[in-house]
Amino acid sequence: MAPRFIRLALIAAAVGAGAGMATAGAEAITDDMPMPDYLGLLAQISPAAQRGAQAYLLAFEQRCGRPLQTAQLRQAMAEGDGDPVLMAMIRASHLRDTSALGPLGQRIRCEQGPAR
């Protein structure tokens, strides 16, 4: 139950942070928020979500050689059931399973655009 609740809360934060948006699709997400502000919102909802997102950001930059933009992280949270690697990193952070984060980071895909 808790992982589903966390996922729903994260989606609400990702979409709710842009509450003024008229469309609900993931394509409507724009880089309208600095990353520290977005991570701060995640921390208010769930410290594990913030830790998992930070681990994902670090792993993405190490693996792909570039930082992930706020809009890309928000889309990874909100699109469908969420990026499977990101959701697994949040779950590992919730369970305090730091040994799972490294192998998960190796599964991040580096294609341009949304981190999916």
C-alpha positions in Angstrom: 0.0 0.0 0.0 2.8 2.5 0.9 4.6 2.3 -2.5 1.2 3.0 -4.3 0.5 5.9 -2.0 4.0 7.3 -2.5 3.6 7.0 -6.3 0.2 8.7 -6.2 1.6 11.5 -4.0 4.6 12.0 -6.3 2.3 12.2 -9.3 0.2 14.7 -7.5 3.3 16.7 -6.7 4.6 16.5 -10.2 1.4 17.6 -11.8 0.3 19.8 -8.9 3.5 21.8 -9.0 2.2 23.1 -12.4 -1.4 23.5 -11.2 -2.0 26.3 -13.6 -1.5 24.1 -16.6 -4.6 23.6 -18.7 -3.7 20.3 -20.1 -3.0 17.1 -18.1 -0.7 15.3 -20.5 2.9 14.7 -19.8 3.8 16.8 -22.9 2.4 19.8 -20.9 5.3 19.6 -18.4 7.7 22.5 -18.9 10.9 23.5 -17.1 9.0 26.1 -15.1 10.6 25.2 -11.7 14.2 25.1 -10.5 15.3 21.6 -9.5 16.0 22.5 -5.8 12.4 23.8 -5.5 11.0 20.6 -7.0 13.2 18.4 -4.8 12.0 20.5 -1.8 8.4 19.7 -2.7 9.2 16.0 -3.0 10.8 16.2 0.5 7.6 17.7 1.9 5.6 14.8 0.5 8.1 12.0 1.1 11.7 12.2 2.2 12.2 8.8 0.4 10.9 10.3 -2.8 13.4 13.1 -2.5 16.3 10.7 -1.7 15.3 8.4 -4.6 15.0 11.3 -7.0 18.4 12.7 -6.0 20.0 9.2 -6.4 18.4 9.1 -9.9 19.7 12.5 -10.8 23.2 11.6 -9.7 23.2 8.3 -11.5 21.8 9.9 -14.6 24.5 12.5 -14.7 27.2 9.9 -14.1 25.9 7.5 -16.7 24.8 10.0 -19.4 27.3 12.8 -18.9 24.7 15.5 -18.6 22.3 16.7 -15.9 18.6 15.9 -16.1 16.3 18.9 -16.4 13.5 19.5 -14.0 10.9 18.9 -16.7 12.4 15.6 -17.5 12.4 14.5 -13.9 8.8 15.6 -13.5 7.8 13.7 -16.7 9.7 10.6 -15.4 7.5 10.9 -12.3 4.2 11.5 -13.9 4.2 9.6 -17.2 2.2 6.4 -17.0 3.3 4.5 -13.9 6.5 6.5 -13.7 9.9 5.7 -15.0 10.5 2.1 -13.6 14.1 2.9 -12.6 13.1 6.1 -10.8 10.3 4.3 -9.0 12.6 1.5 -8.0 15.1 4.0 -6.7 12.4 5.7 -4.6 11.3 2.4 -3.3 14.9 1.4 -2.4 15.3 4.8 -0.6 12.0 4.1 1.3 13.4 0.7 2.3 16.8 2.2 3.0 18.3 -0.3 0.6 21.3 1.6 -0.5 22.9 -1.5 -2.1 20.1 -1.5 -4.7 20.8 2.0 -5.9 24.0 1.3 -7.8 22.6 -1.5 -9.9 19.5 0.5 -10.6 21.6 3.4 -11.8 23.2 1.2 -14.4 19.7 0.6 -15.9 19.1 4.3 -16.6 18.7 5.1 -20.3 20.4 8.1 -21.8 18.3 9.0 -24.7 17.5 12.6 -25.4 14.3 14.0 -24.1 12.4 12.4 -21.2 14.5 10.0 -19.2 12.5 6.8 -20.1 
